[in-house]
Each structure stands twice: as C-alpha cells, then as structure tokens.
Amino acid sequence: MYQFDWSILWGEGGRLLAQGALVTLELAALSLVLALLLGFLFGVLRWSQVGLLKPFCWFYVEVIRNTPPLVQILFWYFSATVILPQSALMVLRDYGFQFVAVVFALGVYHSGFIAEIVRGGLNAIPRGQYEAAEAIGFGFAQSVRYILLPQLVRIIAPSIVNESVSLIKNTSLALAIGVADITYQARHIDYTSFRGVEALTAITVFYLVVCSTISALGHVLQRRLSRNRRSAA
C-alpha cells in the first residue's frame, strides 16, 4: 500500500511549488489580458460586419478555436525563429522565450472564444440602440463605449469568467516547452523524489482553490450587475 509522505511538500519541494504557482498566476494574468484585448477587438469587428474585415475576422476566429491549445503553443514556440526578426528573438530570450510563447499562444487561443462571446453579447442588444446613437451623432467607437459596452458587460460577464477559468487550467500545458509553472515543478518533484502523488495532489488543490475563487467572484459580480440593472429599471 502506498505510504504518503507529505513532508516532501515542505522545504525545497514547497519552495518549488510556490515558485511554480507564481509563474502559473503570471502566465494566466498576462494571457487573459491579451485574450480580452484581442477577443473584444475581433468580436466587435465581426459584429460590425465591415465588408473587408468580415472574412478576415471569421477566418481568425475559426482557425484559432478549432486547433488545440497545445498545438498552438508548440507552433509559436518552434516557428518564432522563422517568423520573427533576430532582434526580436534576442529581446524575447532575455525575458524568457518559452514563457512569452505560452502567453501569446494562450492569449490568442482564448481570444477566439472571447470574440464569439462578445459577438453573441452584442447580438443580444437591440441593434436599434446602435442606430439611434449614430442618429444623434455618435461615431462607431463612441457608440460601442457609451451605449453598447455597459450593457455588454452585464450580458457576457458569466461567460468571460468561465473562459478565464479554462485559461487558468490550460496554463498547465506550458509544461510541454519547459516553462517552470506549478505543473512542471510537480513533475520535477516526482523525478527527484518519486513523490508525484503528493505533488499532484498539491497542485490539484491549488487549481481547485484558484478556479473556485474566480468562479465565486464571478457569481458575486453577476449578482451585483443584475441588482444594478434592476435598480436602473
């Protein structure tokens, strides 16, 4: 029968897991910022149905959503030397080339889903409101910012929270190219001490706590937005 030895999680093992947890959270935060920026951009552009941009936005979203995130991480990691100039590669190496590749890959991957969430949220808002804003002299950017965005946030908040949770779980794929996140550190503990069960239990608890906390905060945010909407009505 397997004898658990939780002492491996203290000392050096605990320090490695703590360092990995910080890397995981940093990966998730930077990737989420990139995913939100690109997702809102492509979601709004696809909803606007601008003639020249419509097929490009459709191609971007469909390609990104229908390829696995691990494949995208490997693609950006191995193809960057071909795509990027040497000067950019030197800068990325100084910061951490693997780390940047994962941030970019996960940011781009989840932006495809966020773009569809944004487009669906905008479609749920009567288009007459946008047309009315144009009629009183609002430009496209002003209409989105002042008329559509406040309503859009209330509509898509639950879906954005769910996508954020998925992104956090997908950071574990950074292990594939050697980023020292918490999953990488758990594997290292397994290789050096043969205590993989304890290490994997620890990172399971970590992901469970982080993802459950974000889901709970999202639920609180949704209730508050719903309350504000009823008050405004």
N, C-alpha and C positions, 0 to 999 in steps of 0.2 A: 504494500500500500504506500502511496506517495506521502512523504512526510514534508509538510510545508515548513519553510524556513523564512519567516517574514523579516528576519533581521537583515536580509540582503537588501531590503528597501531603505535601510538607514545607511549612514556613512557614505561611501563612494557611490553606491547604487542609487541612493536617494538624491545625491547631488546631480548625477547624470540625468535622472528623470526630471528633476526640477529645471535643469537647463533645457532639456528637450521640450518641456511644457511651455517654456517661454518662447522657444523657436516656433512651436506649433501655433501659439496665440499670435505671434507676429506674422507668420505666414497667412493665417486666417484673416487678420485685420487688413493687411495690405491687399490681399486678393479680393476681399469683399469691397474695399474702396474702388478698386479697378473695375470689378464686376458691376457695381452700381453705376459708375460713370458711363461705361460702355453700354450697359443694359438700358439705361434711361435714354441715352443718345439714339441707339438703334431702335428702341421701342417707339419713341416719339417720331423719328423719321419714317418708320414703317407705317405708323398710324396716319401720318400726314399725307401719305400716298403721292409724294413728289415723284413725277414721272421718271426722271433719270436715276433717282436713288432707290426707287421701289425694288427693282430686280437685284440690285447690289445688296440691299438690306435683307431681302429674302434669302439670297444665297449665303450670306454670312450666318444668319440665324440657323438655317437648316444644316449647314455643314458643321457648325460648332455643336449643335445639340445632338447630332446623330453620329458623333465619333466619341469613343470612350475617353474619359479624362486622362487615364494613364497613357494612352497613345499620344495625346496632345502634349503631355509632359515630356515624353521621350522625343517627340518631334521637335519641340522648341529647344530642347537640350542639345540634340545631336545636329540639328540643321542650322543652329545660330552661327556657327563658324562659316557657313556658306552664305547666309543671308546678310549678316551684319558686317560692317567695315571693321578693320583691325583695331582702330582707335576705340570704337565702342566696346569691343571684346575686352580690351585691356581695362577699361573702366569697370565693366561687369565682373571681371576676375578679381579686382581689388575688393569689391563688395561681397562677392560670393556668387559665382556664376550659377551654381545649382539652385541656390535659393531664389535668385531672380527668375530663372526659368520656370520654377514651380509657381511663383507668384503670378507671372504672366500667363502661364497655361491655365491655372485655375480661375484667374480673373476673366480670361477670355471665354473659357468653357461656361462658367455660370452666368456670364453676361448674356449668352444666348437665351437662357431660360428667363432671366430677368427682363429681357427685351419683350418676350412674349407676355410676361405678367403685366408689364407696363402697357403694352398694346391692348391687351384684354381689358385692363382697367380704364383706359381712355375710351374704348368702345362702349363701356358701360355708362359713360357720361353722355347725356343727350348732345348730339353734335350741334344742335341749335344754340347752345351756350357759347360755343366757339364762334359760330357765325354772328351771334349778337355782339360778341366782343370785337370782332372785325368791323361790324357796322358802326360802332362808336369810336373807331379809330385806333384800336389796339393792333399792334403788329403781332406776328406769329409768336415771338419769344415772350412778349408781354401777356398774350392770351394764355400761353402754357403756364407761365409763372404765377399770374394773379388769379386766373379763373379755373384752370384745369388742375394744376398741381395740388392745391389744398384738398380738393375732392378725391384726387387720385391716391393720395397718401392713405386716406381712410379706407379706400377700397382694397388696395394691394398690400397693406401692412401685414396681414397674416401670411400671405404667400411669400413675401420678402423674408419674414422670419424663418419660414420653413426652408427657403433656399439658403439662408445663412447657416442653418444647422447642417444641411447637406454639404456645404462648402467646408465647414469645420471637420466633418468626418472624412472628406476627401483629401485633407492635408496629409493624412497617413500615407497617401500614395507617393509623397516626397521621398519615402524610403527607397524607391526604385532607383534614384540617381544619387543617393548618398547624402541627402540633407539630414542633419542631425536633429530631427524632431523627436518627439517623445516615443514614437513607434520604433525609430532607428535605435534609440537608447535602450529600449526594452529588448530588442534583438541582440544588442551588444552585451547586455547583462546575461542573456541566455547563452551566448557563445563563450563568455568568460567564466561563468559560474554555474552553468546548467540549471539556472533557476528561472526559466522562461515563464512558467506558470504564474509565479508570484509577480513577475514584472508585467505580464499581460493582464493580470487581474488589476494591478495598479493603474495601468493606462486605460483599462475598461472603465474603472471608476472615474478617472479624470474626464474622459469623453462624456460619460453619463452625466456628471455634475455640470460640465460646461454647457452641453447641449440642453439639458433640462432647465438650467438657469436662463438661457436665452429664450427658450420656449415660454417659460413663465413670465419673463419680462415682456415678451411679445403679446401674451394674453392680457397682461395688465395694460399695455399700450392700446390694444384693440378695445378693451372695455372703456378706457378713458376717451378714446376718439369717438366711440359710439355714444357715450354720455354727452360729449360736447356737441355732437351732431343733433341729438335730441333737444338739447338746450337751445341751440340755434334755431331749430324748427319751432 
